[in-house]
Amino acid sequence: MGDQPAFTLNIDQNKYLPIDGREVHAILTVASTGSAPVSEAPAEAAEVIIIDTSGSMSGSKIREARQAAATAVQTLRDGVYFAVVAGTEKATVVYPGGNAGLIRANPATRAEAERAISRLSAGGGTAIGQWLQLAGHLLTASPATIKHALLMTDGQNNEQDRVFAATLAGWSGKFVCDSLGVGDDWVPAELRKVADAMLGTFDFVRNQGDLPEFFRRLTQTSMSKTVAELSLRVWVPQTARLMFVKQVSPTLLDLTGKRTDVNPLTGDYPTGSWGQEEREYHICVEVPSAQIGQEIRAGWVKLVRPDTQEVLATGNVLAQWTDDLAQSTRINRKVAHYTGQAELHELIQDGLSARAMGDVDTATARLAKARQIATESGREDTARLLEKVVEVDPATGTARLRRNVDKADEIELDTGSVRTSRLRKDGS
């Protein structure tokens, strides 16, 4: 078989529970060297670049979008299958023409694609679900195993919520989609839904001139993937209940609802494609309490290739009951860190929602608490953005919402809240 990609799975937890303790928390750190198997060709990749060409994209925006799409095409490596799609109230393949599906990247096809992109103009509505639908059809018809879409929009989705939700549910797990919102007229909640369903990221391009650089970076990351799909396979004992499985770094992504049953005690959770990278996951298992001194395996985690069922790494989540308070009250640093990061995200989301609905008291309380956590956990970037939305009187500690908040600052706070900071090596 030759050398397999080297994956490691490390588990951080405090296994000791008080006598009535039932919740076991663990952080799984999964790392890959990203080296492709020697005896196999690297997994083939397919890329669909989706550009919003609706009416709101007129003027300088469409010029920057054309440049960004051309940059993405230039970044594709030779041999990758690709297509460029223009999105309005419908989706249209800009390149390659006809019913060719995807085409392999080489100097000639990249040049043709760039010429087709240079002719894009703005006009029409916005139907993001339609764009994803076309991308899905193109990607699933391709022989490539790593399937990725890059989507960029500056506006609000015109589709009905239930139609959009059905499209996302239908295509979830079929390909990964990273998306970008440009300007301040798009809705972060819509791209968050895309990211959650398609195991991708979403980001805010505050200055449209930065769009080509964002496209280059995301395409480069996509090109660096060498393993098509891995699953976290989690077993818990019959008497236990798996409460959640969440990716907590580099971004927050709840995988709990994406479970595929393997058997009654075991489920697979998709993690998408992998390159040379490290990600962290938080799992929580509820176990029945037991006798002092008793130790159980509360969870057995495997990193699995779903196509071959090959196990690449394994780890155990343990629970042991003790009457030693010092042992049972010690909180694992990584668990505490990522629990705090998740709370920060929730506070920001709740605070911004309350602010949008005119609930000043709730918004003030949530955002002030978020600002405190951001400062304490070293999230200076988030703390700075929170300062633009909520101010705290240093003398009295009283918080109040700022009156005139820049819409772009609010969007940056909203989108940035899913990114987490790593626990620093010194433990702070």
Salt bridges, closest charged atoms under 4 A:
ASP12 OD2 - LYS334 NZ 3.67
GLU23 OE1 - HIS25 NE2 2.98
GLU44 OE2 - ARG104 NH2 2.92
GLU47 OE2 - HIS148 ND1 2.64
ASP78 OD1 - ARG110 NH2 2.68
ASP154 OD2 - LYS61 NZ 2.82
ASP178 OD2 - HIS148 NE2 2.78
ASP203 OD1 - ARG419 NH1 3.26
GLU213 OE2 - ARG216 NH2 2.58
GLU213 OE2 - ARG217 NH1 3.75
ASP261 OD1 - ARG259 NE 2.61
ASP268 OD1 - ARG233 NE 2.67
GLU277 OE2 - LYS225 NZ 2.83
GLU277 OE1 - ARG279 NE 2.95
GLU278 OE2 - ARG422 NH2 2.27
GLU280 OE2 - LYS334 NZ 2.69
GLU280 OE1 - ARG422 NE 3.06
GLU286 OE1 - ARG22 NH2 3.84
GLU286 OE1 - ARG241 NH2 3.63
GLU295 OE2 - LYS15 NZ 2.58
GLU310 OE1 - ARG305 NE 3.41
GLU343 OE2 - LYS369 NZ 3.13
ASP350 OD2 - ARG366 NE 3.75
ASP381 OD1 - ARG379 NE 3.72
GLU387 OE2 - ARG371 NH2 3.85
GLU391 OE2 - ARG400 NE 3.23
GLU391 OE1 - ARG402 NH1 3.16
ASP406 OD2 - ARG206 NH2 3.58
ASP409 OD1 - ARG206 NH2 2.56
ASP409 OD1 - LYS388 NZ 3.58
GLU410 OE1 - ARG355 NH1 2.79
GLU412 OE1 - ARG206 NH1 2.37
ASP414 OD1 - ARG192 NH2 2.50
